[in-house]
Amino acid sequence: MDVVARTAEPQSEVEITPELARALLRDQHPDLAELPIAHAEDGWDNVMLRLGEDLALRMPRRMAGAALMLTEQAWLPVVAPGLPLPAPIPLRTGLPGHGYPYRWSVVPWFDGTPADLAPPGADEGEAQAAFLAALHRPAPDDAPTNRYRGVPLAERAEAFEAQFAEAERRGGGLGVHVRRLWTEALAAPIDAPRTWFHGDLHGRNVLVKDARFAAVIDWGDMAAGDAACDLAAVWMLLPDPGARRRAMAAYDASVATWSRARGWAAMMSMLLTITDNPRMPAMGAAIVGRLEAGP
């Protein structure tokens, strides 16, 4: 199964350097071309380069990321305005050039630390719920879909079994509780309307500053469907049980929806656990612990 094979972060399919970025800027956005450029981070699909003090370049490093970039450029300006947390709406877009084959974006730079390294405080449950409620609004008919997120969990059952088996092989001890939550989630009906969702709210995609949520980044998986996949963030991002309870109380969702959300959290915990990047398994283990602790 290809799920188990995808346990290492993908290799870059193109080399992205500050020199390349500067050449692209000189051709397409010359007023930005002389700002300082520094490598910030390599993500799963993109490279982030800081541009001056207030901007960043988001550049796909493989073809899969290029497709997600198009989603961000088309739909983030539609969805993000009015959300209670900042999102990197593209300020400018770039075209291929100098041997670089993909579209790219100039986005705002947000100060903060990824939530897996700087968890939010115990009083951030309501803030998370407010963000999710604002995001989860009806989507137009032509909104993108995502074959991996926001779909009925039955469509992800084969992937979950492969991930669960690999996680058990690597570390063991996951067993009864995660399996029970997954089984319950599979049986829970989708009783919520089709809405927008982010689709990838793990700790590397949410920034925290001074123990408060500061920004939500990496919107390439955004789509329309069952937003229970986002509600998994209650267990993915909130270490404090009280914060999780307050988030759930503040977000209006059915018992079935919260069951599906736990199922998505269980699935994400397995996917992260089998990823060969030290930060990912640590996130997976934390999610498992939070699911076991409740609520």
NUSEGU-63434 format. One line per 5 residues: for each residue x negated, y, z of N, C-alpha, C, CB. Coordinates in steps of 0.05 Angstrom, whole numbers, plus 5000, padded with zeros to 4 digits. Glycine has a CB too. Layout:
! residues N
X/Y/Z/X/Y/Z/X/Y/Z/X/Y/Z; ...
This chain:
! residues 295
4983/4976/5000/5000/5000/5000/4982/5025/5000/5019/5000/5024; 4990/5045/4984/4972/5068/4982/4971/5085/5007/4982/5086/4959; 4991/5082/5025/4991/5098/5050/4967/5091/5066/5016/5092/5066; 4960/5066/5070/4937/5059/5086/4911/5069/5073/4936/5029/5090; 4910/5068/5046/4886/5078/5033/4882/5107/5037/4888/5072/5003
4902/5123/5042/4900/5151/5045/4894/5158/5074/4925/5166/5036; 4873/5147/5086/4866/5153/5114/4843/5172/5116/4860/5127/5128; 4829/5177/5095/4807/5197/5095/4817/5222/5080/4782/5185/5082; 4809/5245/5090/4816/5269/5076/4804/5268/5048/4805/5294/5091; 4820/5276/5028/4811/5272/5001/4786/5289/4994/4833/5280/4982
4770/5278/4977/4747/5293/4967/4755/5316/4949/4727/5274/4952; 4740/5337/4949/4746/5359/4931/4741/5350/4902/4728/5384/4937; 4759/5359/4884/4756/5353/4856/4742/5376/4841/4783/5347/4844; 4737/5398/4855/4724/5421/4843/4709/5435/4866/4744/5440/4829; 4685/5445/4859/4670/5460/4879/4679/5489/4881/4639/5458/4873
4685/5498/4905/4694/5525/4909/4674/5539/4926/4723/5526/4922; 4663/5561/4916/4642/5576/4930/4650/5605/4931/4614/5572/4917; 4638/5620/4950/4642/5649/4950/4635/5662/4923/4627/5662/4972; 4614/5651/4910/4606/5662/4884/4628/5658/4863/4580/5649/4875; 4640/5635/4862/4662/5630/4844/4685/5649/4850/4671/5601/4846
4692/5651/4876/4714/5668/4883/4709/5697/4875/4719/5667/4913; 4685/5707/4879/4678/5734/4871/4681/5738/4841/4650/5742/4881; 4672/5718/4826/4674/5721/4797/4703/5722/4788/4660/5697/4783; 4720/5706/4800/4749/5707/4794/4761/5733/4801/4764/5684/4808; 4754/5744/4825/4764/5769/4833/4755/5792/4814/4755/5775/4862
4730/5791/4806/4720/5812/4788/4736/5813/4762/4691/5808/4782; 4744/5790/4752/4759/5789/4728/4788/5797/4732/4758/5761/4716; 4800/5789/4754/4829/5791/4757/4839/5811/4778/4840/5764/4764; 4823/5815/4799/4830/5835/4820/4805/5850/4827/4842/5820/4845; 4795/5866/4809/4768/5879/4814/4767/5897/4838/4761/5894/4790
4790/5908/4847/4789/5925/4870/4783/5909/4896/4816/5940/4873; 4785/5883/4895/4779/5866/4918/4752/5852/4916/4801/5845/4922; 4739/5855/4893/4717/5837/4887/4692/5842/4904/4710/5840/4858; 4689/5866/4915/4665/5872/4931/4669/5869/4961/4655/5900/4925; 4692/5860/4969/4696/5854/4997/4680/5830/5006/4726/5850/5004
4671/5829/5031/4657/5805/5040/4674/5780/5037/4648/5808/5070; 4661/5758/5028/4675/5732/5025/4659/5711/5041/4676/5724/4995; 4674/5697/5058/4661/5676/5075/4679/5652/5076/4655/5687/5103; 4667/5628/5075/4683/5603/5078/4696/5602/5105/4664/5579/5074; 4721/5595/5106/4736/5594/5131/4742/5565/5139/4762/5610/5130
4754/5549/5121/4761/5522/5128/4768/5506/5103/4784/5521/5148; 4762/5480/5103/4771/5462/5083/4796/5448/5093/4749/5442/5074; 4818/5451/5080/4842/5436/5088/4845/5411/5072/4866/5453/5084; 4868/5397/5075/4873/5373/5060/4873/5377/5030/4899/5360/5069; 4885/5400/5022/4888/5405/4993/4875/5431/4984/4917/5406/4986
4868/5449/5003/4859/5476/4995/4834/5483/5011/4881/5496/5000; 4820/5503/5000/4798/5516/5014/4807/5544/5021/4772/5516/4997; 4801/5553/5045/4807/5580/5054/4781/5596/5055/4822/5580/5081; 4780/5618/5042/4758/5637/5043/4768/5663/5055/4745/5641/5015; 4754/5673/5075/4762/5699/5086/4752/5721/5067/4751/5703/5115
4770/5740/5062/4763/5762/5044/4766/5788/5059/4782/5762/5018; 4743/5800/5065/4744/5824/5082/4755/5818/5109/4760/5846/5069; 4767/5838/5122/4778/5834/5149/4806/5824/5149/4776/5860/5164; 4822/5831/5129/4851/5827/5130/4862/5808/5110/4864/5853/5127; 4846/5796/5093/4856/5779/5071/4842/5753/5071/4853/5793/5044
4854/5734/5056/4841/5708/5052/4848/5699/5024/4851/5687/5073; 4831/5681/5013/4836/5668/4988/4843/5639/4994/4811/5669/4969; 4866/5631/4982/4875/5603/4985/4872/5590/4958/4905/5602/4996; 4854/5570/4957/4846/5559/4931/4848/5529/4931/4817/5568/4923; 4865/5517/4915/4866/5488/4914/4839/5475/4907/4887/5479/4893
4834/5453/4921/4809/5439/4916/4813/5412/4902/4794/5434/4942; 4839/5406/4895/4846/5383/4880/4873/5387/4867/4846/5357/4898; 4879/5370/4847/4902/5375/4830/4928/5374/4847/4904/5354/4808; 4929/5356/4867/4953/5354/4883/4959/5381/4897/4951/5332/4904; 4937/5394/4906/4941/5419/4919/4950/5441/4900/4915/5428/4932
4942/5438/4874/4950/5458/4855/4981/5458/4851/4937/5452/4828; 4993/5435/4852/5022/5434/4849/5036/5447/4874/5031/5405/4847; 5024/5442/4897/5036/5454/4922/5032/5484/4922/5023/5442/4947; 5010/5494/4910/5005/5522/4908/5027/5536/4892/4978/5528/4895; 5036/5523/4871/5058/5534/4855/5084/5537/4871/5063/5517/4830
5089/5517/4888/5112/5519/4906/5110/5543/4925/5115/5493/4923; 5086/5546/4937/5082/5569/4955/5086/5596/4940/5054/5568/4967; 5075/5598/4917/5076/5623/4902/5105/5630/4893/5058/5623/4878; 5120/5609/4887/5147/5614/4877/5167/5619/4899/5156/5591/4860; 5164/5604/4922/5186/5603/4941/5179/5616/4968/5193/5575/4946
5154/5618/4976/5149/5631/5002/5158/5660/5003/5119/5629/5008; 5155/5675/4981/5166/5703/4982/5196/5704/4986/5158/5717/4957; 5210/5682/4979/5239/5681/4982/5246/5673/5011/5251/5661/4962; 5231/5654/5022/5239/5642/5047/5227/5657/5071/5230/5613/5048; 5203/5666/5070/5189/5676/5093/5198/5703/5104/5160/5677/5087
5206/5722/5087/5214/5748/5098/5236/5745/5119/5223/5767/5076; 5233/5758/5141/5253/5756/5162/5249/5734/5182/5280/5752/5150; 5230/5716/5177/5224/5696/5198/5211/5709/5222/5206/5673/5186; 5215/5699/5246/5204/5712/5269/5174/5707/5274/5219/5703/5293; 5162/5691/5257/5133/5687/5258/5121/5693/5230/5125/5658/5267
5097/5705/5229/5086/5711/5203/5080/5686/5187/5060/5727/5206; 5081/5688/5161/5074/5667/5142/5057/5680/5120/5099/5653/5130; 5039/5665/5108/5021/5677/5088/5033/5680/5060/4996/5660/5085; 5052/5699/5058/5065/5704/5032/5043/5714/5013/5088/5726/5035; 5041/5703/4990/5020/5712/4971/5023/5741/4965/5021/5695/4945
5001/5756/4968/5001/5785/4962/4994/5789/4932/4981/5799/4980; 4977/5771/4922/4970/5771/4894/4965/5742/4886/4944/5789/4889; 4967/5737/4861/4961/5710/4851/4938/5711/4831/4986/5697/4838; 4925/5688/4827/4903/5686/4809/4906/5663/4790/4877/5683/4824; 4893/5665/4767/4894/5646/4746/4868/5630/4743/4901/5659/4719
4868/5608/4730/4843/5593/4725/4822/5611/4711/4848/5568/4708; 4797/5604/4716/4775/5618/4702/4748/5609/4712/4779/5648/4706; 4727/5614/4697/4700/5607/4705/4697/5577/4711/4691/5624/4729; 4712/5561/4697/4712/5532/4701/4730/5522/4724/4684/5524/4707; 4742/5541/4738/4761/5533/4760/4788/5530/4747/4761/5555/4783
4802/5506/4751/4825/5500/4735/4852/5507/4746/4825/5471/4729; 4854/5518/4770/4879/5521/4784/4887/5550/4789/4879/5506/4810; 4913/5554/4794/4923/5579/4804/4915/5582/4833/4954/5582/4800; 4913/5606/4843/4904/5611/4871/4918/5636/4881/4873/5614/4872; 4915/5642/4907/4929/5664/4919/4911/5680/4937/4953/5654/4935
4917/5706/4938/4907/5724/4958/4929/5727/4979/4898/5752/4946; 4923/5720/5004/4943/5720/5025/4933/5736/5049/4949/5691/5034; 4950/5743/5068/4941/5757/5092/4924/5738/5109/4965/5767/5108; 4905/5750/5123/4890/5735/5143/4903/5739/5170/4860/5744/5144; 4908/5717/5184/4921/5718/5211/4901/5710/5232/4946/5700/5212
4898/5726/5253/4882/5718/5275/4896/5697/5292/4874/5743/5292; 4881/5678/5301/4892/5657/5318/4876/5632/5315/4922/5652/5311; 4882/5613/5332/4869/5587/5332/4889/5565/5327/4854/5582/5360; 4882/5545/5311/4902/5523/5306/4912/5511/5332/4889/5501/5289; 4938/5504/5332/4951/5496/5357/4940/5471/5369/4980/5493/5352
4927/5454/5352/4915/5430/5364/4891/5436/5381/4907/5410/5342; 4878/5459/5376/4855/5468/5392/4862/5488/5413/4834/5480/5373; 4885/5502/5410/4894/5522/5430/4924/5519/5432/4885/5551/5421; 4933/5501/5448/4962/5495/5450/4978/5519/5459/4968/5471/5468; 5003/5522/5451/5020/5543/5461/5027/5539/5490/5046/5545/5444
5034/5561/5503/5041/5560/5531/5067/5548/5537/5040/5588/5542; 5073/5543/5562/5097/5530/5570/5122/5546/5565/5096/5523/5600; 5119/5572/5559/5143/5589/5555/5149/5593/5525/5139/5616/5568; 5137/5577/5508/5140/5581/5479/5161/5563/5466/5114/5576/5465; 5176/5548/5482/5196/5531/5471/5218/5546/5456/5209/5514/5493
5228/5567/5468/5249/5583/5455/5238/5597/5430/5260/5604/5475; 5213/5605/5430/5201/5617/5406/5200/5598/5383/5173/5628/5412; 5193/5573/5389/5193/5553/5368/5221/5548/5358/5181/5526/5379; 5240/5546/5375/5268/5541/5367/5278/5564/5349/5286/5537/5391; 5271/5589/5357/5280/5612/5341/5269/5612/5313/5273/5638/5356
5243/5605/5311/5231/5603/5285/5245/5581/5268/5201/5597/5287; 5249/5558/5279/5261/5536/5264/5289/5543/5256/5260/5510/5280; 5305/5555/5274/5332/5562/5267/5333/5582/5245/5347/5573/5292; 5315/5601/5245/5314/5621/5224/5306/5609/5197/5295/5644/5231; 5288/5590/5197/5279/5577/5173/5300/5558/5161/5254/5562/5178
5314/5544/5178/5332/5522/5169/5358/5534/5161/5336/5502/5192; 5358/5548/5139/5382/5559/5127/5387/5547/5100/5380/5590/5125; 5412/5548/5090/5419/5535/5065/5400/5543/5043/5447/5541/5057; 5393/5523/5026/5374/5528/5004/5390/5528/4978/5352/5506/5004; 5381/5542/4958/5395/5542/4932/5392/5515/4918/5384/5565/4914
5408/5511/4898/5408/5486/4883/5381/5480/4870/5430/5486/4862; 5367/5501/4862/5341/5497/4848/5317/5497/4867/5338/5518/4827; 5322/5495/4893/5300/5494/4912/5284/5468/4907/5311/5495/4941; 5259/5468/4913/5243/5444/4908/5251/5421/4927/5213/5449/4912; 5246/5397/4919/5249/5374/4936/5221/5363/4943/5267/5352/4923
5220/5345/4963/5195/5333/4971/5200/5304/4976/5184/5347/4997; 5186/5287/4961/5192/5258/4962/5182/5246/4989/5178/5244/4939; 5167/5260/5004/5156/5249/5029/5168/5261/5054/5126/5254/5030; 5180/5285/5053/5191/5298/5076/5220/5306/5071/5174/5323/5084; 5236/5307/5092/5263/5316/5089/5281/5296/5075/5264/5341/5074
5272/5272/5071/5288/5251/5058/5299/5232/5079/5270/5235/5037; 5318/5215/5072/5327/5195/5091/5304/5178/5101/5349/5177/5079; 5303/5173/5127/5280/5158/5138/5278/5130/5126/5283/5156/5168; 5300/5119/5117/5298/5093/5104/5279/5093/5080/5326/5083/5095; 5277/5116/5067/5259/5118/5044/5230/5118/5052/5265/5143/5028
5224/5122/5078/5197/5123/5088/5191/5099/5105/5193/5149/5104; 5209/5080/5106/5206/5057/5124/5181/5040/5116/5231/5040/5123; 5177/5035/5091/5154/5019/5082/5128/5033/5090/5155/5014/5052; 5127/5059/5086/5103/5074/5093/5099/5073/5124/5105/5103/5084; 5120/5076/5139/5117/5075/5168/5106/5048/5177/5144/5080/5182
5117/5026/5166/5107/5000/5174/5077/4997/5168/5123/4978/5160; 5069/5007/5145/5040/5005/5138/5023/5021/5157/5036/5014/5109; 5033/5045/5163/5018/5063/5181/5017/5052/5209/5030/5091/5181; 5040/5042/5219/5042/5030/5245/5023/5007/5248/5070/5021/5252; 5023/4989/5228/5005/4966/5229/4976/4974/5230/5010/4947/5205
4969/4994/5214/4941/5003/5214/4933/5017/5240/4936/5023/5190; 4952/5033/5251/4946/5045/5277/4943/5025/5299/4968/5065/5284; 4959/5004/5299/4956/4983/5318/4930/4968/5315/4980/4963/5316; 4922/4964/5289/4897/4950/5284/4873/4967/5295/4893/4945/5255; 4875/4993/5291/4853/5010/5300/4851/5013/5330/4855/5037/5286
4874/5017/5343/4873/5024/5371/4891/5008/5389/4879/5053/5374; 4913/4999/5378/4932/4983/5394/4946/5000/5415/4918/4960/5408; 4964/4988/5430/4977/5001/5452/4999/5021/5444/4957/5015/5468; 5007/5020/5419/5028/5039/5411/5056/5029/5415/5024/5046/5381; 5059/5004/5410/5081/4986/5412/5109/4996/5417/5075/4970/5432
5119/4989/5441/5148/4987/5445/5162/5014/5442/5154/4976/5473; 5152/5035/5454/5167/5060/5455/5169/5073/5427/5154/5080/5474; 5147/5075/5413/5147/5087/5386/5165/5070/5368/5119/5089/5375; 5162/5044/5370/5179/5026/5353/5209/5030/5359/5171/4996/5358; 5216/5033/5385/5244/5036/5391/5255/5063/5380/5248/5036/5422
5239/5084/5383/5248/5110/5373/5251/5109/5343/5228/5132/5381; 5233/5096/5329/5235/5093/5300/5260/5078/5292/5210/5080/5288; 5266/5056/5306/5289/5040/5299/5315/5056/5304/5290/5014/5316; 5316/5071/5326/5339/5088/5331/5343/5109/5310/5337/5101/5359; 5320/5121/5301/5321/5142/5281/5331/5132/5255/5294/5155/5278
5323/5107/5247/5332/5095/5222/5363/5092/5222/5319/5068/5218; 5374/5087/5245/5403/5083/5247/5419/5108/5250/5409/5065/5271; 5405/5131/5254/5419/5156/5259/5428/5168/5232/5401/5176/5274; 5453/5175/5229/5462/5186/5203/5451/5215/5200/5493/5187/5201; 5449/5223/5174/5442/5251/5168/5468/5266/5169/5428/5254/5140
5472/5281/5191/5497/5296/5195/5492/5326/5195/5510/5287/5222; 5470/5335/5183/5464/5363/5181/5463/5371/5152/5437/5369/5195; 5469/5396/5146/5469/5405/5118/5440/5406/5106/5482/5433/5115; 5439/5407/5080/5413/5410/5066/5403/5438/5070/5416/5403/5036; 5379/5441/5082/5368/5467/5087/5338/5468/5079/5371/5474/5117
5327/5492/5080/5298/5495/5077/5284/5482/5100/5290/5524/5075; 5260/5472/5095/5242/5463/5117/5213/5468/5109/5247/5433/5123; 5196/5469/5129/5167/5473/5124/5154/5447/5116/5153/5484/5150; 5159/5426/5131/5151/5399/5122/5124/5389/5133/5149/5398/5094; 5109/5406/5146/5082/5397/5155/5073/5412/5180/5061/5400/5132
5090/5413/5200/5085/5430/5224/5068/5416/5245/5111/5438/5236; 5045/5406/5236/5026/5395/5256/5007/5417/5266/5009/5371/5244; 4990/5410/5285/4975/5431/5299/4955/5446/5282/4961/5418/5320; 4946/5436/5260/4928/5451/5243/4942/5472/5226/4912/5432/5225; 4968/5471/5224/4983/5489/5207/4999/5510/5223/5002/5474/5190
4994/5512/5249/5007/5532/5265/4985/5545/5282/5029/5520/5284; 4984/5572/5282/4964/5587/5296/4975/5597/5322/4953/5610/5279; 4958/5598/5343/4965/5607/5369/4945/5628/5378/4966/5583/5390; 4955/5649/5390/4938/5670/5401/4948/5678/5428/4936/5694/5382; 4931/5678/5448/4939/5684/5476/4962/5667/5485/4947/5714/5478
4961/5641/5478/4981/5621/5486/5008/5625/5473/4984/5621/5516; 5010/5642/5453/5035/5647/5439/5032/5640/5410/5045/5676/5443; 5054/5630/5398/5053/5625/5369/5047/5651/5354/5080/5612/5360; 5028/5649/5335/5019/5673/5321/5026/5672/5292/4990/5676/5325; 5027/5649/5279/5033/5648/5251/5037/5618/5243/5010/5660/5233
5051/5614/5222/5055/5587/5210/5044/5588/5182/5086/5579/5210; 5025/5570/5176/5011/5571/5151/5016/5545/5135/4980/5575/5156; 5003/5543/5112/5004/5519/5095/5032/5509/5089/4988/5496/5109; 5045/5524/5070/5073/5519/5063/5076/5502/5038/5087/5545/5060; 5056/5488/5029/5058/5474/5004/5078/5452/5004/5032/5462/4998
5085/5441/5027/5106/5420/5028/5134/5430/5031/5099/5401/5051; 5137/5456/5032/5164/5468/5036/5183/5458/5015/5163/5498/5037; 5208/5452/5024/5228/5442/5006/5255/5443/5019/5221/5412/4997; 5275/5432/5006/5302/5431/5018/5309/5401/5023/5322/5444/4999; 5322/5397/5045/5331/5370/5052/5338/5369/5082/5308/5350/5046
5332/5347/5095/5338/5343/5123/5317/5355/5140/5341/5312/5129; 5324/5377/5153/5304/5392/5169/5296/5378/5195/5316/5419/5176; 5307/5355/5200/5298/5339/5223/5268/5334/5222/5312/5313/5225; 5257/5334/5198/5228/5330/5195/5213/5353/5209/5219/5328/5166; 5224/5377/5209/5211/5400/5222/5216/5399/5253/5222/5426/5211
5239/5389/5261/5245/5388/5290/5226/5369/5304/5273/5379/5295; 5212/5352/5289/5190/5336/5301/5169/5353/5314/5178/5318/5280; 5168/5379/5306/5148/5397/5317/5152/5401/5347/5150/5424/5304; 5175/5395/5358/5179/5396/5387/5158/5378/5401/5208/5387/5395; 5153/5355/5389/5134/5337/5401/5106/5340/5389/5143/5308/5398
5104/5352/5365/5079/5356/5352/5063/5379/5363/5083/5359/5323; 5078/5399/5374/5065/5425/5381/5068/5433/5411/5076/5446/5365; 5087/5422/5425/5092/5432/5452/5083/5411/5473/5122/5437/5456; 5060/5417/5486/5051/5398/5506/5068/5396/5531/5022/5405/5514; 5081/5418/5538/5095/5420/5564/5124/5408/5561/5097/5449/5573
5131/5389/5578/5158/5377/5576/5180/5397/5579/5161/5355/5596; 5176/5417/5597/5196/5438/5600/5200/5454/5575/5188/5456/5624; 5178/5460/5561/5180/5475/5536/5195/5459/5516/5152/5482/5526; 5191/5432/5515/5206/5416/5496/5235/5416/5502/5195/5387/5496; 5242/5414/5528/5271/5415/5535/5283/5442/5528/5274/5410/5566
5269/5463/5533/5280/5490/5526/5283/5494/5496/5262/5512/5538; 5264/5483/5481/5266/5485/5452/5291/5470/5442/5241/5474/5438; 5295/5446/5453/5318/5430/5445/5344/5443/5453/5317/5402/5456; 5345/5456/5477/5369/5469/5486/5375/5494/5469/5366/5477/5515; 5354/5507/5459/5358/5532/5443/5365/5527/5414/5334/5549/5445
5360/5503/5404/5365/5497/5376/5390/5479/5375/5341/5483/5362; 5410/5488/5360/5435/5474/5358/5433/5450/5339/5458/5493/5349; 5431/5426/5350/5429/5402/5333/5444/5379/5347/5400/5395/5327; 5453/5360/5331/5467/5337/5341/5448/5317/5354/5484/5324/5319; 5460/5298/5368/5445/5276/5380/5431/5260/5357/5463/5257/5396
5446/5256/5335/5434/5241/5313/5410/5256/5301/5455/5236/5291; 5413/5282/5299/5391/5298/5287/5366/5296/5305/5399/5327/5284; 5370/5298/5331/5346/5296/5349/5334/5268/5348/5355/5303/5378; 5351/5248/5344/5340/5221/5340/5323/5219/5315/5363/5200/5339; 5333/5231/5293/5317/5231/5268/5291/5247/5272/5333/5243/5245
5293/5268/5288/5269/5284/5293/5248/5268/5308/5276/5310/5309; 5257/5252/5327/5238/5235/5341/5226/5214/5322/5251/5220/5365; 5242/5205/5304/5232/5186/5284/5211/5199/5266/5254/5176/5266; 5215/5224/5258/5195/5238/5242/5170/5243/5259/5206/5265/5232; 5173/5249/5284/5150/5253/5302/5134/5227/5304/5158/5263/5329
5149/5205/5307/5135/5179/5308/5120/5173/5283/5156/5156/5314; 5132/5179/5260/5119/5174/5235/5094/5191/5232/5137/5179/5212; 5096/5217/5239/5073/5235/5237/5051/5226/5256/5081/5264/5243; 5058/5216/5279/5038/5207/5298/5022/5184/5286/5051/5199/5325; 5035/5166/5272/5021/5144/5260/5003/5153/5237/5041/5123/5250
5014/5171/5220/4998/5181/5198/4973/5196/5208/5015/5200/5180; 4976/5212/5228/4953/5226/5239/4933/5207/5252/4962/5248/5259; 4943/5187/5266/4926/5168/5280/4907/5154/5261/4943/5148/5295; 4916/5148/5237/4899/5132/5218/4883/5150/5199/4916/5113/5203; 4882/5176/5204/4867/5194/5186/4839/5198/5197/4881/5222/5184
4819/5194/5180/4791/5195/5188/4781/5223/5190/4774/5178/5169; 4792/5239/5208/4782/5265/5216/4787/5266/5246/4797/5289/5200; 4767/5271/5262/4771/5269/5291/4794/5285/5302/4746/5278/5304; 4801/5307/5290/4823/5323/5300/4850/5309/5296/4823/5351/5287; 4852/5294/5274/4878/5282/5267/4886/5260/5286/4877/5271/5239
4869/5240/5292/4877/5220/5311/4883/5231/5339/4856/5199/5313; 4868/5252/5346/4874/5265/5372/4902/5277/5373/4853/5287/5378; 4910/5289/5351/4938/5299/5349/4958/5276/5350/4942/5315/5323; 4952/5254/5335/4970/5232/5336/4974/5220/5363/4960/5210/5317; 4952/5217/5378/4954/5207/5405/4970/5225/5423/4926/5202/5417
4966/5252/5420/4981/5271/5436/5011/5269/5431/4971/5299/5431; 5019/5265/5405/5047/5263/5399/5059/5238/5411/5051/5262/5368; 5045/5216/5409/5054/5191/5422/5059/5195/5451/5034/5168/5417; 5040/5208/5465/5043/5213/5493/5067/5230/5500/5018/5226/5504; 5072/5250/5483/5095/5268/5488/5121/5253/5483/5094/5293/5470
5122/5236/5462/5146/5220/5458/5152/5201/5481/5144/5204/5432; 5130/5190/5492/5134/5172/5515/5143/5187/5540/5107/5157/5521; 5133/5212/5543/5140/5228/5567/5167/5240/5565/5119/5250/5570; 5178/5244/5541/5204/5256/5538/5203/5286/5539/5223/5245/5559; 5225/5300/5534/5251/5287/5530/5254/5274/5503/5273/5309/5533
